[in-house]
Amino acid sequence: MKYRWSIAPPQPVLAGQLARELRLSPLLAQCLLNRGYSDPFTISHFLEPRLKNLADPFLLPQMDKMVERLFAARERSEEVVIFGDYDVDGVTSTALLMSVLRPLGWKIHYYLPNRLDEGYGLSRDGVENCLAKYPARVLLAVDCGSTATETICWLKERGVDVLVLDHHQISNPAPEALALVNPQAAPPGTPSFRELCSAGLAFKLAHAILKRGRQTGLPGSQETDLRQQLDLVALGTIADLVPLTGENRIFVATGLPHLERTQRPGLRALKEVARIESAVGVYEVGFQLAPRLNAAGRLENAERSLHLLLAQSVAEALPLANELDTCNRERQEIERNIAHQVIGAVRARFDPQTDFVIVEGQLLWHIGVVGIVASRVLREFYRPTIILGGDTGAWRGSGRSIDGFDLAAALRGCDDLLLRHGGHAMAAGLSIHPDQLPAFRERLNRLAQQTLTAEQLQPLLHLDADVPLDELTIDRLRELERLGPTGQGNRPLQLAARGLSLRGQPRRVGKEQQHAKFTVTDGRTFRDVIWWGAGEKPLPTGAFDLAIIPELNEYNGSTTVQLRLLDWQPAK
């Protein structure tokens, strides 16, 4: 797939001034400007993310009410049940709160819904099953509940106090929970915390409880070291694809070292089955740890993932980690089969001039993997994509979008065709009767055609700067690593190198010759290039420009500079 290249406009005067004042290279200063950081104070906080810069947790809306009710439950020996969610964010949030509250004297249980039987979020079926198992007076909904108006009203009528700790969009009217701690409700003029997922919010709640506990003499609160929970916070934050900015950047930057040296038996076992032996970064979390934790919840129930995180020994944890590994392989096979069917069907009839949205559904497609399939189809065709599956009744689906098309808003425009829907601009979920699928596809395409331009249907590649090859040294790349951890909301460093030519012949590498390696030169400096997934695509020839991610390649004790190819075009 060819990209539209967008190179950030150079700001040599301001970049030079920042470089001198902060003792940075002009290239790093330019990259910081590209990310919206232009004053020394903000840049210092960005480059040195520290826990001491976290805001007071009581600045979150209704945090004081939530803490007050939890302390009252402890004093009265009331049982509290955490109603979590089945994704990594929900599971890590639940594990964190269980790990902190139970040793401090709370009578606390957890319940995770079954994706297939009880649906998403704080559903009526899920809550009834939860209370049948744990007849608690206090229910703490974590990573769900912000739109569960009817369910919370039903609970309230039965004398259950509902506390909601969530980061998703809030319904209008908002549910009548006793306390709704959600960054979306933060009033103007206060820290928004809007980037936080539920793992970060669980840390904030635990921080607020310890802060109140230390003021009131709660036994154990002085000895509790909340930093030991940062491995879970980093894991949930990266897995939930929230922006790695603000407090999330602090959580991930400080949490990854804790995850790397974690003593939590479950995570040690999970790293072992994932064969992670070196440093743990955003990639290892996003592509090795999180998918295994997610697999159980996608196919059935996430309890095994939670049991793993709460395991007390490696002997207890290792069988669970192996089960999740097996479950993940099963999930991958199901996902591959559905993606193969979808991509084949779409490719056979795809018209890029008229097909602005892809909507595909089929009886018995597993609803636990449709979101991942939607992401794969979007990468293949670069169109907003919704994939649905289910049984003979209503179908459930998941969608992923592209910049410029608000998927949640588009679903609101199809409200009369849908049974249920919700989500964000870039990702959403829905349920629909299958006989409404053709009308839904047609209307969604019409809405997209009114919104998207042809240019927006070609993926955009954001590049930080044009650089000569001799700028890309080991020392420079080590300095540029300070931009990390990169991910959602803090894109990786991506550069353009122009006027290059090949030195020697490219070679295909990999078990199926699916990658390519070659050496390039600008006439003065040579650099090795790796093109992952090159497949049968044409390789650069003549004079060309490259869009690259520069990396340090460490092999056999030596370190070299390697350029990861994103795209290429003939030199202009």
C-alpha positions in Angstrom: 0.0 0.0 0.0 1.3 3.4 -1.0 1.1 6.3 1.4 0.7 10.0 1.2 3.8 11.5 2.7 3.4 14.4 5.1 6.6 15.9 6.3 6.4 18.3 9.3 7.5 21.8 8.3 11.0 22.5 9.6 11.3 25.1 12.3 15.1 25.7 12.4 15.0 28.9 14.5 12.8 27.6 17.3 14.4 24.1 17.2 17.8 25.6 17.4 16.8 27.8 20.4 15.4 24.8 22.2 18.4 22.7 21.3 20.8 25.2 22.9 18.6 25.8 26.0 18.0 22.1 26.8 21.2 20.7 25.3 19.4 18.6 22.7 20.2 17.9 19.1 18.3 20.1 16.6 16.7 16.9 15.3 15.3 15.9 18.7 14.1 19.5 19.2 12.3 19.4 15.9 10.6 16.1 16.7 9.4 17.6 20.0 8.0 20.6 18.2 6.2 18.2 15.8 4.5 16.6 18.8 3.3 19.9 20.2 6.0 20.5 22.8 7.5 24.0 22.5 8.3 25.3 25.9 11.2 24.0 28.1 9.1 23.2 31.1 6.7 21.0 29.2 9.6 19.4 27.3 11.4 18.5 30.5 8.3 16.8 31.9 7.9 14.9 28.6 11.5 13.7 28.4 11.6 12.8 32.1 8.2 11.2 33.0 8.1 10.7 36.8 5.5 9.5 39.3 5.9 12.7 41.4 4.2 14.6 38.5 0.9 12.6 38.8 -2.0 14.8 39.8 -3.9 14.4 43.0 -6.4 11.5 42.4 -9.1 13.4 44.3 -9.3 15.9 41.4 -11.1 13.2 39.5 -14.9 13.8 39.6 -16.7 12.0 42.5 -13.5 10.3 43.6 -14.2 11.4 47.2 -17.7 9.9 47.1 -16.3 6.6 45.8 -13.6 6.4 48.5 -16.1 7.4 51.2 -18.5 4.6 50.3 -15.7 2.0 50.1 -14.4 3.0 53.5 -17.9 2.8 54.9 -18.2 -0.8 53.5 -14.9 -1.8 55.2 -16.0 -0.3 58.5 -19.4 -2.2 58.3 -17.8 -5.4 57.1 -20.0 -5.2 54.0 -19.0 -7.3 51.0 -18.0 -5.5 47.9 -18.0 -7.1 44.4 -15.9 -5.8 41.5 -17.8 -6.2 38.2 -15.0 -6.1 35.7 -14.6 -6.4 31.9 -13.1 -9.2 29.9 -10.4 -7.3 28.0 -6.8 -6.7 29.3 -7.7 -3.3 30.6 -10.7 -4.7 32.6 -8.7 -7.7 33.9 -5.6 -5.7 35.0 -7.8 -3.1 36.7 -9.7 -5.8 38.6 -6.4 -7.5 39.5 -4.9 -4.3 40.8 -7.8 -3.4 43.0 -8.1 -6.9 44.4 -4.3 -6.9 45.1 -4.6 -3.6 47.0 -7.9 -3.7 48.8 -8.0 -7.3 50.0 -4.8 -7.1 52.1 -6.1 -3.8 53.6 -9.1 -5.5 55.0 -11.9 -5.2 52.4 -14.2 -8.2 52.0 -14.0 -8.1 48.2 -14.9 -10.4 45.4 -14.8 -10.1 41.6 -17.0 -11.1 38.7 -16.1 -11.1 35.0 -18.9 -11.4 32.5 -19.0 -14.0 29.8 -18.7 -12.4 26.4 -21.0 -14.9 24.6 -23.7 -15.4 27.2 -23.9 -12.1 29.0 -22.7 -9.6 26.4 -20.7 -6.5 26.8 -20.5 -4.2 29.9 -22.8 -4.0 32.9 -25.6 -6.0 31.4 -28.7 -7.1 33.3 -27.9 -10.8 32.7 -24.3 -10.3 33.9 -25.4 -8.4 37.0 -28.1 -10.9 38.0 -25.5 -13.7 37.7 -23.0 -11.7 39.6 -25.3 -11.0 42.6 -26.6 -14.6 42.6 -23.0 -15.6 43.3 -22.0 -12.7 45.5 -25.1 -10.9 47.1 -23.1 -7.7 47.9 -24.5 -4.4 48.9 -21.8 -2.5 47.0 -21.0 -3.2 43.4 -17.9 -1.5 41.8 -18.2 -1.5 38.1 -14.7 -1.3 36.5 -14.1 -0.5 32.8 -17.8 -0.5 32.2 -21.1 1.1 33.5 -21.0 4.6 32.0 -24.0 3.9 29.8 -25.7 1.2 31.9 -28.6 3.5 32.9 -31.3 0.8 33.1 -29.2 -1.8 34.9 -28.0 0.7 37.5 -31.5 1.8 38.1 -32.6 -1.8 38.6 -29.7 -2.3 41.1 -30.6 0.9 42.9 -34.2 -0.3 43.4 -32.8 -3.5 45.0 -30.7 -1.5 47.5 -27.3 -2.1 45.8 -25.0 0.9 45.8 -23.2 1.1 42.4 -19.8 2.7 42.0 -18.6 3.2 38.4 -14.9 3.5 37.6 -14.7 3.9 33.8 -13.2 5.9 31.0 -15.8 5.3 28.2 -18.3 7.7 26.9 -21.1 8.6 29.3 -24.7 8.3 28.3 -27.1 11.2 28.3 -28.7 11.1 30.9 -25.8 9.6 32.9 -26.6 6.5 35.0 -27.6 7.3 38.6 -24.6 5.6 40.2 -23.8 6.6 43.8 -20.4 7.7 42.4 -19.3 7.9 38.8 -15.6 8.4 38.4 -15.0 9.0 34.7 -12.6 11.5 33.2 -15.2 12.3 30.6 -17.1 14.1 33.3 -14.2 16.3 34.5 -15.3 19.9 34.6 -13.4 22.6 32.7 -10.3 24.0 34.4 -9.3 20.7 36.2 -6.9 18.1 34.9 -8.9 16.2 32.4 -7.3 12.8 32.8 -9.1 12.0 29.6 -6.2 9.9 28.2 -6.5 7.4 31.1 -7.9 3.9 30.6 -9.4 1.9 33.5 -6.0 0.5 34.6 -4.8 4.0 35.2 -8.0 4.9 36.9 -7.7 1.8 39.2 -4.2 3.1 40.1 -5.7 6.5 40.9 -8.5 4.9 43.1 -5.9 2.9 44.9 -3.8 6.0 45.4 -6.8 7.9 46.8 -7.6 5.0 49.2 -4.0 4.9 50.5 -3.9 8.7 50.8 -7.2 8.7 52.8 -6.0 5.6 54.7 -2.8 7.2 55.8 -4.7 10.2 57.0 -7.1 8.1 59.1 -4.6 5.5 60.3 -5.8 2.6 58.2 -3.7 -0.5 59.2 -1.3 -1.5 56.4 -1.7 1.7 54.4 1.8 3.1 55.3 3.5 -0.1 54.3 1.6 -0.6 51.0 3.9 0.3 48.0 1.7 1.2 45.1 4.6 1.2 42.7 4.4 -2.6 42.8 1.2 -2.3 40.8 2.8 -0.3 37.9 3.4 -3.5 35.9 -0.4 -4.0 35.7 -1.0 -0.4 34.9 1.6 -0.4 32.0 0.1 -3.6 30.7 -3.5 -2.4 30.7 -2.6 1.0 29.3 -0.6 -0.3 26.3 -3.2 -3.0 25.6 -6.1 -0.6 25.6 -4.5 1.6 22.9 -5.1 4.9 24.7 -2.8 7.8 24.0 0.7 7.5 25.5 0.6 11.1 26.6 0.1 12.9 29.9 -0.2 10.6 32.8 -0.3 7.5 30.6 3.2 8.4 29.5 4.3 8.4 33.1 2.5 5.1 33.8 4.1 3.3 30.9 7.6 4.8 31.2 7.7 3.9 34.9 5.7 0.7 34.6 7.7 -1.0 31.9 10.8 -1.4 34.1 8.5 -2.9 36.8 7.1 -5.3 34.2 10.5 -6.3 33.1 11.6 -7.3 36.6 8.2 -8.2 37.9 8.0 -10.7 40.8 4.3 -11.3 40.1 4.2 -15.1 39.4 1.5 -14.8 36.7 3.4 -12.3 34.6 6.7 -14.2 35.0 4.9 -17.3 33.8 3.3 -15.4 30.9 6.7 -14.0 29.9 8.1 -17.5 29.9 5.4 -19.0 27.6 5.7 -15.9 25.3 9.5 -16.5 25.3 10.3 -13.0 26.3 13.9 -13.1 27.6 15.1 -9.6 27.0 13.7 -6.1 27.7 10.0 -5.6 27.8 8.7 -2.7 25.7 5.5 -1.5 24.1 5.9 -4.2 21.3 6.3 -7.1 23.7 3.2 -6.0 25.6 1.1 -5.2 22.6 2.0 -8.3 20.5 3.1 -11.0 23.0 1.6 -10.5 26.5 -1.7 -8.7 25.8 -3.0 -11.1 23.1 -2.5 -14.1 25.4 -4.3 -12.3 28.2 -7.1 -11.3 25.8 -7.6 -14.7 24.3 -9.6 -16.3 27.1 -12.1 -13.3 27.2 -12.4 -13.3 23.4 -13.3 -16.9 23.1 -15.1 -17.6 26.4 -14.5 -16.1 29.9 -11.5 -14.0 31.1 -11.4 -15.6 34.6 -8.3 -17.6 33.7 -6.5 -14.4 32.8 -7.5 -12.9 36.2 -6.5 -16.1 38.1 -3.1 -15.9 36.4 -2.5 -12.3 37.5 -3.6 -13.1 41.0 -1.6 -16.4 41.2 0.6 -16.7 44.3 3.3 -19.0 42.8 4.9 -19.8 39.5 3.8 -23.4 40.0 0.2 -22.2 40.2 0.6 -19.7 37.3 2.5 -21.8 34.7 -0.4 -24.1 33.8 -2.7 -21.1 33.5 -0.2 -19.3 31.2 0.1 -22.4 29.0 -3.7 -22.6 28.8 -3.8 -19.0 27.7 -1.1 -19.7 25.1 -3.1 -22.5 23.7 -6.2 -20.4 23.7 -4.4 -17.6 21.9 -3.3 -20.0 19.1 -6.9 -21.1 18.8 -8.0 -17.5 18.6 -5.3 -16.8 15.9 -6.6 -19.7 13.8 -10.2 -18.6 14.1 -9.2 -15.0 13.2 -7.1 -16.1 10.2 -9.9 -18.1 8.8 -12.5 -15.3 9.1 -10.0 -12.7 7.8 -9.2 -14.9 4.8 -12.9 -15.2 4.0 -13.6 -11.5 4.4 -10.5 -10.3 2.4 -11.2 -12.7 -0.4 -14.9 -11.7 -0.6 -14.2 -8.0 -0.5 -11.3 -8.2 -3.0 -13.5 -9.9 -5.5 -15.9 -7.0 -5.7 -14.1 -4.1 -4.2 -14.5 -0.8 -6.1 -12.3 1.9 -4.5 -14.3 4.6 -6.2 -17.6 3.7 -4.6 -16.8 1.5 -1.6 -16.0 3.9 1.2 -17.0 1.6 4.0 -16.7 -2.2 4.4 -19.4 -4.1 6.2 -19.3 -7.9 6.3 -21.2 -10.4 8.4 -21.8 -14.1 8.5 -23.7 -16.6 10.6 -21.4 -18.2 13.2 -18.4 -15.9 12.7 -17.0 -15.8 16.3 -17.9 -12.4 17.9 -14.9 -12.6 20.1 -12.5 -12.0 17.2 -14.5 -9.7 14.8 -12.7 -6.6 16.1 -9.3 -8.0 15.3 -10.5 -9.1 11.9 -11.9 -5.6 11.3 -8.4 -4.2 12.0 -6.8 -6.6 9.5 -9.3 -5.7 6.8 -8.9 -2.0 7.4 -5.1 -2.4 7.0 -5.6 -4.3 3.7 -8.1 -1.8 2.1 -7.8 1.3 4.3 -11.5 1.7 4.6 -13.7 2.0 7.8 -14.6 -1.6 8.5 -17.3 -3.4 10.5 -17.3 -7.2 10.9 -20.3 -9.0 12.4 -21.1 -12.5 13.5 -23.5 -14.3 15.8 -26.2 -16.9 15.7 -29.7 -17.1 14.3 -30.9 -14.1 16.3 -29.2 -10.7 16.4 -25.6 -10.3 15.1 -23.0 -8.5 17.0 -20.1 -6.6 15.4 -17.1 -4.5 15.9 -15.8 -1.7 13.8 -12.5 0.2 13.2 -12.2 3.5 11.4 -9.8 5.8 9.7 -8.9 9.5 10.4 -11.7 11.7 9.2 -14.6 9.4 9.8 -16.2 9.3 13.3 -17.6 5.8 13.5 -19.6 6.3 16.7 -21.3 9.4 15.1 -22.0 7.4 11.9 -23.7 4.6 14.0 -25.9 7.2 15.6 -27.0 8.2 12.1 -28.0 4.5 11.6 -29.8 4.3 15.0 -33.1 3.1 13.5 -31.4 0.1 11.8 -29.5 -1.0 14.9 -30.5 -2.7 18.1 -27.6 -1.3 20.1 -24.4 0.6 19.5 -21.7 2.6 21.2 -18.0 3.4 21.1 -15.5 6.1 19.9 -14.6 7.8 16.7 -12.1 5.2 15.8 -13.7 2.0 17.3 -17.2 1.0 18.0 -19.5 -2.0 18.7 -23.0 -2.7 17.6 -25.8 -5.3 17.3 -28.2 -5.7 14.4 -30.8 -8.1 12.9 -29.1 -9.7 9.9 -31.9 -8.7 7.6 -31.0 -5.1 8.2 -27.4 -5.6 7.0 -27.9 -4.5 3.4 -29.7 -1.2 4.4 -27.0 -0.6 7.1 -24.2 -1.1 4.6 -25.8 1.3 2.1 -26.5 4.0 4.6 -23.1 3.8 6.2 -21.5 4.1 2.7 -23.6 7.1 1.9 -22.6 8.8 5.2 -18.9 8.1 4.4 -19.2 9.4 0.9 -20.6 12.7 2.3 -17.7 12.9 4.8 -14.5 11.5 3.3 -12.5 12.8 0.4 -10.6 10.6 -2.1 -7.4 11.9 -0.5 -8.5 10.7 3.0 -8.9 7.2 1.6 -5.1 6.9 1.1 -3.2 6.4 4.3 -1.2 9.3 5.6 2.4 8.8 6.6 3.6 11.4 9.2 7.3 12.1 8.8 9.3 14.2 11.3 12.0 15.5 9.1 14.3 15.0 6.0 17.6 13.7 7.3 21.0 12.9 5.7 22.2 9.4 6.4 25.2 10.6 8.3 22.9 12.2 10.9 21.6 8.7 11.8 24.4 7.6 14.1 24.3 5.3 17.1 24.7 8.3 19.5 21.9 10.2 17.7 19.5 7.2 17.8 20.2 6.7 21.5 19.2 10.3 22.1 16.1 10.0 20.0 15.0 7.0 22.1 14.0 9.7 24.7 10.9 10.2 22.6 9.7 6.8 23.8 7.7 5.0 24.9 5.9 5.5 21.6 2.5 4.3 20.5 -1.0 5.6 20.3 -0.9 9.4 20.5 2.9 9.5 20.5 3.9 8.2 17.2 7.2 6.5 16.5 10.0 8.6 15.0 9.6 8.4 11.2 12.0 10.2 8.8 12.6 10.7 5.1 15.9 10.1 3.5 16.2 11.4 0.0 18.3 10.9 -3.2 19.5 7.4 -2.3 20.6 4.5 -4.5 21.3 0.9 -4.0 24.8 -0.5 -3.1 24.8 -4.0 -4.3 21.8 -6.2 -4.9 18.8 -6.6 -2.6 18.1 -10.0 -1.2 14.9 -11.7 -0.1 15.0 -13.1 3.4 12.8 -15.0 5.7 11.3 -18.6 5.7 9.1 -17.7 2.8 11.3 -15.0 1.4 8.7 -12.5 2.6 11.1 -9.8 3.7 13.9 -7.8 1.9 17.3 -6.5 2.9 19.5 -4.1 1.0 22.1 -1.4 1.5 21.6 2.2 0.4 23.9 5.2 0.0 23.5 8.9 -0.6 27.1 9.1 -2.1 28.8 9.6 1.3 27.3 7.3 3.9 26.0 3.7 3.7 23.1 2.3 5.8 21.4 -1.2 5.9 17.7 -1.3 5.3 15.2 -4.0 6.3 11.7 -4.2 4.7 9.5 -6.4 6.7 6.6 -7.9 4.8 7.9 -6.8 1.4 6.4 -9.9 -0.2 6.3 -9.5 -4.0 6.2 -5.7 -3.9 8.7 -4.0 -6.3 12.0 -3.0 -4.6 13.6 0.4 -5.0 15.6 1.1 -8.2 17.5 4.0 -9.6 17.4 7.1 -7.5 14.7 7.0 -4.7 13.5 8.4 -1.4 12.8 6.3 1.6 10.4 6.7 4.5 12.0 5.0 7.4 12.1 4.3 11.1 15.8 4.3 12.2 16.7 1.6 14.7 19.6 0.2 16.6 20.2 -3.4 15.7 22.1 -5.4 18.4 23.5 -8.7 17.3 26.3 -10.9 18.6 27.4 -8.1 21.0 27.7 -5.4 18.3 25.4 -2.5 17.6 24.7 -1.0 14.2 22.2 1.4 12.7 19.4 -0.2 10.6 16.6 1.5 8.7 13.2 -0.1 8.8 11.4 0.7 5.5 7.9 2.1 5.6 7.5 3.2 2.0 9.6 4.3 -1.0 9.1 6.5 -4.0 11.3 7.6 -7.0 13.4 10.6 -6.1 11.9 13.9 -7.0 
